[in-house]
Amino acid sequence: MKIVLLDALTLGDSDLSVFDTLGELTVYQTTDAQQTSERLVGQEVIITNKVVITAQHMADNPQLKLICISATGTNNVDLEAAKIAGIEVKNVSGYSTESVSQATFSLLFQLIHQSRYYDQYVNEKKWCESPVFTHIERSFFEIKGKRWGVIAMGEIGQRVAQLASAFGCDVCYYSTSGKNSQQSIPQVDLQTLLSECDVISIHAPLNAQTENLIAAEQLKLLKPGAIMLNLGRGGIIDESAMATALDTQDIYHGTDVLAVEPMQENHPYLSVKSEHRLVVTPHTAWASVEARVSLIEKVANNIRTFIA
């Protein structure tokens, strides 16, 4: 079995030796659109995270048997074309629940504790000059007793809700699909969630129901001091509107995802004047060491199952 891994760099320094036991493995760190066709020649199994596999790629490579997506989303593969061509497509899910949930709180604590400010205060040796033992220039708050709204109550949303409850938060949720109504946690409409919650975390996929779900009109509903966290997908929040709101409203935002990734040099977040209100991480929430080990094992299992 000839296997090609098209974007190994997305997996960091993970151990890929498990794939060597499954066939003849070729590894590319990155693959751009112009390189994809030549790298598929003769390959029977593709492993891709974000490299796009089109109908033309499948037509040009009748030997292809399996496309393994090393992620949950499947929008980078033409699924209809694969079905017509008889090529099996396998994704993975459930590998990053703990990692993303933990990252949600990491973003929250950076904002609610103003950790960056205090770290900088110490690194600049300003504490050395303090006339007293402490420095409390930036206010910070406890989350106990705060109302926490979860947007999208899937596996990750449920885990975040569980953790928020353990911290003493009053949790509610909004279902982006309208189908999830079996939770023990109270369901509210979006307007209620946005206007009443102190912390809002987004864990939704990007689709017709969620694209630009949070735009200028919705941001105006946020209460003073509200923190909005996006651990779902870029495109759910209107980023230009959010950048404006951060400089004109008393709100805070933490995000691990953007509508276009990697981040563009002219992104509106890079021009936000109220920098202490914003934390951006480069799509790392899914990628704890443990999550990547689980991801690779799940991809390997998909290949094993196919071979069997």
Summary of the structure (lengths in Angstrom):
residues: 308
radius of gyration: 22.0
end to end distance: 12.3
largest distance: 74.6
contacts: 955
relative contact order: 0.13
helix: 37%
strand: 17%
